[in-house]
Amino acid sequence: MGRPKDANPEQTRVTILDAAEDEFAEHGFDGTRMVAIATRAGVTHGLLHYYFDSKDRLYEQVVGRLFRRHLRLFEQLGAEGTVNLARDLVLKSFDLFWEHPNQVRIMLWEMASGDDRVETAMKDFYDGMARALATLPARAVSDEAGKDPRDVYVSILGALVVYFFRDPAIKRLFGENRFTEADRKRRRAHLSALLDSML
């Protein structure tokens, strides 16, 4: 099937990726249907397949676009030689999640599925994360209880992503609209204080 002559291929591709990102964030990989993506993007099912020949390929592109932003953040912080890479990474990751909450939602679907699609596709991202985590204080549990870097990481990851959950308890705590600029500042300040107590 040929591309329509009056179409803007780059804009069509971005529109499809945006629609697919929203669908994958709402329904996960297994629950997302290509026809729903086409409908959301306002394109025909055939045109969707012209740009992306399979759901796997489309998912890989969506995830790649989200995680490449994070990978660039790792590279930028590393190049700046920041004193506390782990701390800066957490706060800047929060800012990134705030701008792109679908990344958190897709990560949560992947964690729940037990599949390794994202891990395999985004090896560079996870390698960068491992390098950043290596800068956490290397205290053994026996040296100071509660300061094992692995536990610190898990606690920080939870603090980073839980705010974005579509959970009834979270909604009742913060309300339906908890994504104002005042909310962002308050939550970021809380993360900063949490980091100060943990690192």
N, C-alpha and C positions, 0 to 999 in steps of 0.2 A: 504494500500500500504506500503510495507516495504522499509526501507532506503537502497539504494545501498551499497553493502559491501565495495566498494573501496572509498566511500565518506568520507570526513572529516566533521562530523556533525557540529562542532563548527564553522569551517571556512565557511561552506555553510550557516549557520544561519546568520553570520556576513555579508556575501556577500548579502544576501537577505535584511537584515536590512538596509545596505548602499544604495542599489538600491531603496528600499521603501522610505527611507528618501529623496532621491533626487526627486522621483516622487511626493511625498506629498508636498515637498517644491515648486515644479514647478506648480502643478495642484490643490493643495488643496485636502481635503479628498474626496469630491464629484466628482471631476474631475479625480481622479486617478483610474486606472483599474488594477486589479490583473494580467491580462495577460501582461500589460506593465511592471509591476514590474518583472515578471518572465523573460521577454525578456531582460530587462536591467541587471538582475542578471546573465543571461546566464544559467538559469535552466528551466526545464519544468514546465508547469502550475500545473501538478500533484505533482511534488516535492515541489513546493511552498506551496501547500495546506497540504502537509505532515508536514511541519514545522509550518505553521500558518493556522489554519482552517478557518479564516475569515479575511476580510479586517479590521474590527473593532479591532480584536485581534492584527493584525500586526501593525495597527496605534498606539494602546496603547503601544506596545513595542518600536516603533520608538520614540514616544513622551517621554516615560519613560526614555529612554537612554539619550536623549538630556537634559531633565529637571533634571535628577539625577545629572548631572555634576554641574548644578546651585545650587541644594540643598546641595551638598557637599561644594560648595563655601560658602553658608550661614553658614553651620556648622563650617567650618574652621575659618571664620572670627569671629564668635561668640566665639569659643574656645580661639582664640588669645586675646580676650578682647580689640579689637581695639577701639581707642578713638572715632573715627567718623565712625561708622559702615556704615551709609548710603553713605558717600562719597567713602569709600573704595569699597563698594558693587557696586556702579555705575561704577567705573573705572575698577574693576576686571570683571564685567559683560561685559563691552565693549571688554576686552581682550578675554573673552570666546566667545562672538558673532563673533569676528574677526576670531577665530579658527573654529567656527561652525556656519556659517551664515545661515544654513538651519533652525536653531532654530528660528531666527527672521522671516524668511519667513513663517514657519508653524504657528507661533504665529499670524502673520498678516492674514493668511487665516482664522484662528479660530475667530479672532476679527470681520472680515468681515462677516463670516457665521452666527454669532449670536448664534452658538451652544455652549454647555457647556462641550463638550467631554474632552477637555484638563483640564478645571477647575475641573471637577469631578475626572479625572484620576490622577491629580497632586495636590491633596489637600495639601499634606505636603509642596510642593514647595510654594504654595500661602500663606500658614500659615507662612512659613519662611519669605516670602516677607513682609507680614504684620508686623511681629516682627521687621524687619529691618526698615521699614518705621516709626515705632513708635519712632525711635530715631531721626527723623527729628525735627527741632525746633518747638515747639508747640506754635507758635505765632498766635494769632487770627488776622483776616483781619483788624479789627479795630485798633489793636496795631501798625501794620506796613503794609501798603498797599503792596500787591504783595508777601507777605511772608507766606501765608496760606500753610501749609505742603501738602495739597492735590494738590494745583496748582503747587507747586514745583515738586511733584512726576510726575504729568502729563507732565510738561515741560521737566523734565529729561528723562522720558521714550521716549518722542518724539525725543529728541536729541540723545539718545542711538540708536534707531532703524532706523531713517530716512535715515541715510547714506547707509544702506544696501538695500534700495528700488531699484527696477528695474524701475526707473522712468525716462522718457526722459529728464526732467529738471535736475535731479541729474547727469545723464550721460553727459549732456552738460556743467554742472558746473565743474565736476571733471574728465571727460573722461571715456572711456570704462574700462581702467585698473586703478582703483583707490584703489587697495588693495596691494600696495607695502609697504615695511617696513617704508619708509619715510612718506607715507600717514597715516599709523597707528599711528606713533609718533605725527604727526601734529594734527590728529583728537583727540587723547587722551589728548594732551596738551590743545586743545580747550575745551574739556569736563571738564578738571580740572579747567580751568579758569572760566567756566560757573558755576561749583559747588561752587567755592570760592565766586562768586557774589550772589549765591542764598541761601546758607546754613549759 
